[in-house]
Amino acid sequence: MAILLTETAAREIKKIITDQKMPETTSLRVGVAGGGCSGFEYTLGFDENVDEEADTVREIHGVRVAVDKKSSLYLDGTEIDFHEGLDKRGFVFNNPNATKSCGCGSSFSA
């Protein structure tokens, strides 16, 4: 798995885990699901039950990141960043495998 997490995104994820009083074993779950206007949607959440056999798990900037093996095919090389500005605030996926994405930035085709 070659998911990249910027230091800015890692800081925000650690802040959420701390603010929500989640256990230290909590992982950031990154995945892909069918849907959206372009065919696939990114999924981002927290998971306390990571399956080391079914998931690829890696620590990046102090954040444990888990990706199911099926999603890894679509996410290889994807960078997750966090943007905070006047126009928008949230996580941004920069996926080199996406051949087309929609205006909202949360769905893509590969």
C-alpha positions in Angstrom: 0.0 0.0 0.0 1.4 3.3 -1.0 -1.1 5.7 0.6 0.6 9.0 1.6 -0.6 11.2 4.4 0.6 14.8 4.7 1.7 16.0 8.1 -1.2 18.5 8.0 -3.7 15.6 7.5 -2.0 13.5 10.2 -2.2 16.4 12.7 -5.9 16.8 12.0 -6.6 13.1 12.4 -4.7 12.9 15.7 -6.7 15.9 16.9 -10.0 14.2 16.0 -8.9 11.0 17.8 -8.0 12.9 20.9 -11.0 15.2 20.9 -13.4 12.2 20.4 -11.5 10.3 23.1 -11.0 7.3 20.8 -8.7 4.5 22.0 -5.0 4.7 21.1 -5.4 1.6 18.9 -7.8 3.5 16.6 -6.8 3.4 12.9 -7.7 5.6 10.1 -9.7 3.5 7.7 -9.3 4.5 4.0 -11.2 2.8 1.2 -13.2 2.9 -2.0 -16.8 2.1 -2.5 -18.9 1.9 -5.6 -21.1 5.0 -6.2 -20.9 8.7 -6.7 -21.2 10.5 -10.0 -18.0 9.1 -11.4 -18.2 5.5 -10.4 -16.2 5.2 -7.1 -16.3 7.2 -3.8 -13.6 7.6 -1.3 -14.4 6.4 2.3 -12.6 7.7 5.3 -13.4 6.8 8.9 -12.0 5.3 12.1 -11.7 1.7 13.0 -10.7 -0.1 16.2 -10.9 -3.6 14.7 -8.3 -3.9 12.0 -7.8 -7.3 10.4 -4.0 -7.7 9.7 -4.7 -10.4 7.1 -7.5 -8.6 5.2 -6.1 -5.1 5.5 -2.8 -3.5 4.7 -1.8 -1.5 7.8 0.9 1.2 7.9 1.9 4.0 10.3 2.4 7.4 8.7 3.4 10.4 10.8 2.1 8.7 13.9 -1.3 7.7 12.4 -2.1 4.0 11.9 -3.7 3.7 8.4 -5.7 0.7 7.3 -6.8 -0.1 3.8 -8.6 -3.2 2.7 -6.7 -5.0 -0.1 -9.4 -4.5 -2.7 -9.3 -0.7 -2.2 -5.5 -0.7 -2.3 -5.7 -1.4 -6.1 -7.4 2.0 -6.6 -5.6 4.0 -4.0 -1.9 3.1 -4.7 0.0 6.4 -4.6 -2.9 8.5 -3.3 -2.0 11.4 -1.1 -4.5 12.5 1.6 -4.1 16.1 2.6 -6.2 18.4 4.8 -7.3 21.8 3.5 -8.6 24.6 5.6 -9.5 27.8 4.0 -12.3 30.3 3.5 -13.7 28.4 0.5 -13.6 24.9 2.0 -12.4 22.7 4.9 -11.7 19.0 4.8 -9.7 16.1 3.6 -8.5 16.1 0.0 -7.6 13.0 -2.0 -4.9 13.4 -4.7 -5.2 10.1 -6.6 -2.8 9.4 -9.6 -5.0 6.5 -10.6 -8.1 8.6 -11.1 -8.8 9.1 -14.8 -11.8 11.3 -14.1 -13.2 13.0 -11.0 -16.3 15.0 -10.3 -16.6 18.6 -9.2 -17.2 17.7 -5.6 -13.8 15.8 -5.4 -15.2 12.8 -3.5 -15.8 10.5 -6.5 -13.6 9.3 -9.3 -13.2 6.7 -12.1 -10.2 4.6 -12.6 
